[in-house]
């Protein structure tokens, strides 16, 4: 891939900074003059113009007003909000616990018709049992040292996952075989999780593929990602969620998903891999 989603987020922020600086220059103001008009420390306008500080909505309004360009504020604020949502650290997302983010994203799940999910490290969220989710979310809470609302977050996750059983939704999901063996919960809970995979993959709206350990790779293992129709891809890294909406980048992820699908096994072969992992718990 020619660029990462993180680089796209950086580029979006740089474009806003550049546009603000252009507005300043069109107004014939120096950075210090602009800062003085806005009542800021003299270095603040420079930090914003160089992209070192992402401006708040009020910063953009003040900047545009100081330059006599109030009519441009609304569009710049919208662009800034989009850039800010492209790369968001998990600690920020989970600053009040994890329940709220599940509730906030439920409408996205409900309106998405076609989900394409690649999971290289965990069972996809919408296929997780309560026990598996509890083990996972507790470990995340402890690692991130964010507020503990695991019980409420698990309930919210299961509520969000109702889309698998209700409504007009299609799911194409791929998991690396290693995911079937990673223990984020105790053996009993893991057995229940693998048993649930065997059950849910029988649904007509669910296609679950497993990429075997020994598969000849046409594409290397990637970070986990969730594609919502053709308009948005959420990429999960250790520290942040990256939301990709640029059509070219979304297309690249969908292409990668198609390539990964070619090396995955489905149907009876996928069930055999899951059953083998389940048997290893005995």
Buried (B, 14 or more C-beta within 10 A) or exposed (E): EEEBBBEBBBBBBEEBBEBBBEBBEEBEBEBEBBBBBBEBEEEBBBBBBEBEBBBEBEBBBBBBEBBEBEEBBEEBBEBBEBBBBBBBEBEEBBEEBBBBBBBEBBEBBEEBEEBBBBBBBBBBBBBBBBBBBBBBBBEBBEEBEBBBBBEBBBBBBBEBBBBBEEEEBEBBBBBBBEBBBBEBBEEEBBBBBBBBBBEBBEEEBBBBBBBBEEBEEEBEEBBBBBBBEEEBBBBBBEEBBBBBBBEEBBEBBBEBBEEBBEBBBBEEEBBEBBBEBBEEEE
